[in-house]
Amino acid sequence: MQKPESIVVLTGAGISAESGIETFRSEDGLWANHPVEEVATPEGFARNPQLVYQFYNQRREQLLSKEINPNAAHSALAKFEHDFDGSFLLVTQNIDNLHERAGSQNVLHMHGELLKMRCLNSRMVFDIRESFDFDSHCQCCRSPGNLRPHVVWFGEMPFHMNQINIALEACDVFVAIGTSGNVYPASGFYQIAKLRKAHTVEFNLEQTGSTFDTHIYGKATETVPQYFKSLLD
Ligand code: APR
């Protein structure tokens, strides 16, 4: 395969698994222990906001603990972005900041970010590293009851879709790392890239049933550094 000129990478929870953050759909994953409709839908938030604040406060606290650090797969992507002379776009479904902590400069968080919150009134977005809840005051309205996690819930529109679709249609290599391909629109990205001539590569522990051109099985910390190093050689 000749040297690629334009690469789009999509990551999912599997790239952060070896950093100690549980994925969503494994046996003891996040959705096994927290009903999605209660903690990851607008209806769940309207029904019981405290439960939702608590769910994200717990995940934020875990993310900021010293045990959770970027792994070799995150670092390999950051190094590639720095060394590659073509166009490179990293899109993540993850709401953790491990790509940024590994040195990735230009990360599109299509499902939002755990370390950001949004005011329902002003729609302003603020960085947040502590817990917050219904009684927290936003800096814009200076009143309680307006803040929610800046995270995309089921039934809501992911962020950056326009920019992502443009990149998908222009890329010659599309790579998906550590995603089960269960959630649309991310699960359909490789098909858009494929329609436009791109070579598609899937990194996972196991088969996902997606029809990528190439499947590379194994742990992301082993398979991802090897592959991206070979692209630079
Ligand atoms: N290396 C490579 N792949 C891995 C590893 C690993 N070390 N560990 C797990 N995986 C794979 C699993 O085999 C699985 O296919 O990562 C995938 C994780 O799948 P999910 O738990 O479904 O996570 P994801 O695909 O990111 O979910 C997408 O769904 O619930 C929503 O908004 C949430 O962003 C999330 C979206």
Residues whose N, C-alpha, C, O or C-beta is under 5 A from the ligand:
A	BS01	APR	G12 A13 G14 A17 E18 T23 F24 R25 S26 Q93 N94 H111 G178 T179 S180 G181 V183 F203 N204 L205 E206 G218 K219 A220
